[in-house]
Amino acid sequence: MWSNFHMHSNYCDGKGELRDYVQQALDWRLVSIGCSSHAPVGFSTLWCMKPEKLDAYLQEIDSLNASTPDLQIYKGLEIDFIPGVVSADDFRHRLDYTIGSVHFVDTFPDGRHWEIDGSHTTFMEGVEKIFHGDSRAAITRYYELTRQMINAHCPDIIGHLDKIKIQNIEDKYFKEEDLWYQDQIEQTLEAIARTNAIVEVNTRGLYQGKSTTPYPSPWILERIHQKNIAITLSSDAHHPSDIINRFPDMAKLLLSIGFKTIAVRYNGNWKPFSYNMHGLIQ
């Protein structure tokens, strides 16, 4: 049995209704789950929840939780951090937990928000038009915004910490061994260590074939372990069948690094659960 607090239904860009995720979680005997659709961002996107759907989303989670005694179901959102536009603070009062993520970095000259985990063409366009071809400045800005989110509007969970690496095809923009890149990671982890935030270990890049390593990379996970930062295991599922995708692989990796527990929301609080490759140990 496992848990997962990062999943997307058809309230945003996920496939399947909330009840489909609940049924899959019951079938696989998960301990608890959290629903975390992409929160509205205040402008039109292809993948964020529309503002008018938020009330129905929250009410449906409450209803599912009340009618499913064998599974704890928590209300969450994956909330973008865009300075002056949206942050976890805008929604946390209505939720059981928040995931904070950076998907947008600054704006194009025409005012469009630059999405950094969309198409590679859009990514290259942003590097050229916003950062005048300086990819190091663009990536540094991504981590600066992540730290600003942590310092000023800290969520419960830090979402896919190094997701920008999916654009780094064949080390086009950086090598993870580069000192300037490692310094950005170190500064970000130091900011997290000063909070109670949990870092998610996200398997989506692996099972999608967009990355050969989880978010965050194993060497970053080693630094997270050294700093005693809590982690939780998630799949960022956009289909019910992906709720625990690649979890045994990640459990093996995390155990080899030295992580003894995974943070799980249980009985209304975040608690450390022991685990092995087969799941959580109660």
C-alpha positions as CSV (number, residue, x, y, z in Angstrom):
1,M,0.0,0.0,0.0
2,W,1.1,3.5,-0.8
3,S,-0.1,7.1,-0.7
4,N,0.0,9.9,-3.3
5,F,-0.8,13.5,-3.0
6,H,-0.2,14.8,-6.5
7,M,-2.8,13.8,-9.1
8,H,-4.8,15.6,-11.8
9,S,-8.4,14.8,-12.8
10,N,-10.5,16.2,-15.6
11,Y,-11.1,19.3,-13.5
12,C,-7.9,20.4,-15.1
13,D,-5.7,18.5,-17.7
14,G,-6.0,15.1,-16.1
15,K,-7.9,12.1,-17.7
16,G,-10.7,10.6,-15.6
17,E,-13.0,11.8,-12.9
18,L,-12.1,12.1,-9.3
19,R,-14.1,9.0,-8.5
20,D,-12.0,7.1,-10.9
21,Y,-8.8,8.0,-8.9
22,V,-10.6,7.1,-5.7
23,Q,-11.6,3.7,-7.0
24,Q,-8.1,3.0,-8.3
25,A,-6.7,4.0,-4.9
26,L,-9.1,1.6,-3.2
27,D,-8.3,-1.2,-5.5
28,W,-4.6,-0.8,-4.8
29,R,-5.2,-0.3,-1.0
30,L,-3.6,3.1,-0.7
31,V,-3.5,4.5,2.8
32,S,-4.5,8.1,1.8
33,I,-4.6,10.3,-1.3
34,G,-4.8,13.9,-2.1
35,C,-6.4,15.5,-5.1
36,S,-4.4,18.3,-6.5
37,S,-5.7,19.8,-9.7
38,H,-3.9,22.7,-11.2
39,A,-5.3,25.8,-9.5
40,P,-6.7,28.7,-11.6
41,V,-4.0,31.2,-12.5
42,G,-6.0,34.3,-13.5
43,F,-5.3,34.0,-17.3
44,S,-6.2,31.4,-19.9
45,T,-4.2,28.2,-20.1
46,L,-4.8,24.8,-21.6
47,W,-4.2,22.9,-18.4
48,C,-5.3,24.9,-15.4
49,M,-8.7,24.6,-13.7
50,K,-11.2,27.3,-14.7
51,P,-12.1,29.5,-11.7
52,E,-15.8,28.6,-12.0
53,K,-15.0,24.9,-11.3
54,L,-13.2,25.4,-8.0
55,D,-16.3,25.2,-5.7
56,A,-17.6,22.0,-7.4
57,Y,-14.1,20.5,-7.2
58,L,-13.8,21.1,-3.5
59,Q,-17.4,19.9,-2.8
60,E,-16.9,16.7,-4.7
61,I,-13.7,15.9,-2.8
62,D,-15.6,16.4,0.5
63,S,-18.4,14.2,-0.7
64,L,-16.0,11.4,-1.8
65,N,-14.2,11.6,1.5
66,A,-17.4,11.3,3.5
67,S,-18.6,8.3,1.4
68,T,-15.3,6.4,1.3
69,P,-14.5,5.2,4.9
70,D,-11.7,2.9,3.8
71,L,-9.6,5.7,2.3
72,Q,-8.6,9.1,3.6
73,I,-9.0,11.7,0.8
74,Y,-7.5,15.2,1.2
75,K,-8.2,18.5,-0.6
76,G,-5.3,20.0,-2.4
77,L,-4.3,22.0,-5.4
78,E,-1.0,22.4,-7.4
79,I,-0.7,26.1,-7.2
80,D,1.6,28.1,-9.5
81,F,3.8,30.8,-8.1
82,I,3.8,33.9,-10.3
83,P,4.8,37.1,-8.4
84,G,1.9,39.5,-8.1
85,V,-0.4,37.1,-9.8
86,V,-0.9,33.8,-7.9
87,S,0.5,31.9,-5.0
88,A,-0.4,29.2,-2.4
89,D,-1.7,32.0,-0.1
90,D,-4.6,32.6,-2.5
91,F,-6.0,29.1,-1.8
92,R,-4.6,27.5,1.3
93,H,-7.5,28.6,3.5
94,R,-9.8,26.2,1.6
95,L,-7.5,23.3,1.4
96,D,-6.0,20.5,3.5
97,Y,-2.6,21.0,1.8
98,T,-0.9,22.9,-1.0
99,I,1.7,22.0,-3.7
100,G,3.7,24.9,-4.9
101,S,5.2,24.8,-8.4
102,V,6.9,27.1,-10.9
103,H,5.6,26.5,-14.4
104,F,5.9,30.1,-15.7
105,V,9.0,32.3,-15.7
106,D,8.5,36.0,-16.5
107,T,6.7,37.2,-19.6
108,F,7.4,37.8,-23.3
109,P,7.5,41.3,-24.6
110,D,3.9,40.9,-25.7
111,G,2.8,40.1,-22.2
112,R,2.4,36.3,-22.6
113,H,3.6,34.2,-19.6
114,W,6.5,32.0,-20.5
115,E,5.7,28.4,-19.8
116,I,9.0,26.5,-19.1
117,D,7.7,23.0,-19.2
118,G,5.7,23.1,-22.4
119,S,7.1,22.6,-25.8
120,H,10.8,22.9,-26.4
121,T,10.1,25.4,-29.2
122,T,8.3,27.7,-26.6
123,F,11.2,27.2,-24.2
124,M,13.8,28.3,-26.8
125,E,11.6,31.2,-27.7
126,G,11.6,32.4,-24.1
127,V,15.4,32.1,-23.8
128,E,15.8,34.2,-26.9
129,K,13.1,36.8,-26.4
130,I,13.1,37.3,-22.6
131,F,16.8,36.5,-21.7
132,H,18.4,37.5,-25.0
133,G,19.8,34.0,-25.5
134,D,21.3,33.7,-22.1
135,S,20.1,30.2,-21.0
136,R,22.1,30.4,-17.7
137,A,20.2,33.6,-16.8
138,A,16.9,31.9,-17.6
139,I,17.5,28.8,-15.5
140,T,18.9,30.9,-12.7
141,R,15.7,32.9,-12.8
142,Y,13.6,29.7,-12.5
143,Y,15.4,28.9,-9.2
144,E,15.2,32.5,-8.0
145,L,11.4,32.3,-8.4
146,T,11.3,28.9,-6.6
147,R,13.2,30.5,-3.7
148,Q,10.9,33.5,-3.7
149,M,7.9,31.2,-3.5
150,I,9.5,29.3,-0.6
151,N,10.5,32.4,1.3
152,A,7.3,34.4,0.9
153,H,4.5,32.0,0.2
154,C,5.7,28.6,1.2
155,P,3.5,25.7,0.3
156,D,3.2,22.4,2.1
157,I,4.9,20.5,-0.7
158,I,7.5,21.8,-3.2
159,G,6.5,20.4,-6.6
160,H,8.9,18.9,-9.1
161,L,11.9,20.9,-7.9
162,D,14.1,20.6,-11.0
163,K,11.6,20.1,-13.7
164,I,13.3,22.7,-15.9
165,K,15.8,20.0,-16.7
166,I,13.4,18.4,-19.2
167,Q,14.3,21.1,-21.6
168,N,18.0,20.4,-21.2
169,I,18.1,17.9,-24.1
170,E,21.6,16.4,-24.5
171,D,22.9,18.9,-21.9
172,K,22.2,21.7,-24.3
173,Y,22.0,24.4,-21.7
174,F,23.9,23.1,-18.7
175,K,25.5,20.1,-17.1
176,E,24.2,19.2,-13.6
177,E,27.9,19.0,-12.5
178,D,28.3,22.7,-13.4
179,L,29.2,24.7,-10.2
180,W,26.8,27.5,-11.0
181,Y,23.9,25.1,-11.4
182,Q,24.8,23.2,-8.2
183,D,25.0,26.5,-6.4
184,Q,21.4,27.3,-7.5
185,I,20.2,24.0,-6.1
186,E,22.2,24.5,-2.9
187,Q,20.6,27.9,-2.3
188,T,17.2,26.5,-3.0
189,L,17.6,23.6,-0.6
190,E,18.9,25.9,2.1
191,A,15.8,28.0,1.7
192,I,13.6,24.8,2.0
193,A,15.6,23.7,5.1
194,R,14.5,26.8,6.9
195,T,10.8,25.9,6.5
196,N,8.6,22.9,7.3
197,A,8.1,22.2,3.6
198,I,8.2,18.7,2.1
199,V,10.0,18.0,-1.2
200,E,8.1,15.6,-3.5
201,V,10.0,12.9,-5.3
202,N,8.1,12.9,-8.6
203,T,8.1,10.0,-11.0
204,R,6.2,11.5,-13.9
205,G,9.3,12.4,-16.0
206,L,10.4,8.8,-15.7
207,Y,7.3,7.0,-16.8
208,Q,6.6,9.6,-19.5
209,G,10.1,9.1,-20.9
210,K,10.9,12.8,-20.6
211,S,13.7,12.3,-18.0
212,T,16.1,9.5,-17.1
213,T,15.9,10.6,-13.4
214,P,13.1,11.6,-11.1
215,Y,12.4,15.2,-10.0
216,P,14.7,15.9,-8.2
217,S,17.8,14.1,-9.5
218,P,19.4,11.5,-7.3
219,W,22.4,13.8,-6.4
220,I,19.9,16.5,-5.2
221,L,18.1,13.8,-3.2
222,E,21.4,13.0,-1.5
223,R,21.7,16.7,-0.5
224,I,18.1,16.7,0.7
225,H,18.8,13.7,2.9
226,Q,21.9,15.4,4.3
227,K,19.9,18.5,5.2
228,N,17.1,16.4,6.9
229,I,14.4,17.7,4.6
230,A,11.3,15.6,4.5
231,I,10.2,14.0,1.3
232,T,7.0,12.5,-0.1
233,L,6.6,10.2,-3.0
234,S,4.3,11.2,-5.8
235,S,3.6,10.3,-9.4
236,D,1.9,13.6,-10.6
237,A,-0.7,11.3,-12.1
238,H,-2.8,12.5,-15.0
239,H,-4.5,9.1,-15.4
240,P,-5.8,6.8,-12.6
241,S,-3.5,4.0,-13.8
242,D,-0.4,6.2,-13.0
243,I,-1.2,6.7,-9.3
244,I,1.8,4.6,-8.1
245,N,3.7,4.5,-11.4
246,R,7.5,3.7,-10.7
247,F,7.0,3.8,-6.9
248,P,8.9,0.5,-6.3
249,D,11.9,1.9,-8.3
250,M,11.9,5.1,-6.3
251,A,11.6,3.3,-3.0
252,K,14.7,1.3,-3.9
253,L,16.6,4.5,-4.8
254,L,15.4,6.4,-1.7
255,L,16.4,3.5,0.6
256,S,19.8,3.4,-1.0
257,I,20.3,7.1,-0.3
258,G,19.4,6.6,3.3
259,F,15.8,7.9,3.6
260,K,14.0,6.0,6.3
261,T,10.6,7.6,6.1
262,I,8.2,9.2,3.6
263,A,5.8,12.0,4.7
264,V,2.2,11.0,4.4
265,R,-0.9,13.0,5.3
266,Y,-2.8,10.7,7.7
267,N,-5.5,11.5,10.3
268,G,-5.2,15.1,9.3
269,N,-1.5,15.6,9.8
270,W,1.8,15.0,8.0
271,K,3.4,11.9,9.5
272,P,6.6,10.0,8.7
273,F,5.9,6.4,7.5
274,S,8.5,3.7,7.1
275,Y,8.4,2.0,3.8
276,N,10.0,-0.7,1.6
277,M,9.8,-1.5,-2.1
278,H,6.3,-2.9,-1.6
279,G,4.8,0.2,0.1
280,L,4.3,1.9,3.3
281,I,4.7,0.1,6.6
282,Q,2.1,0.9,9.3
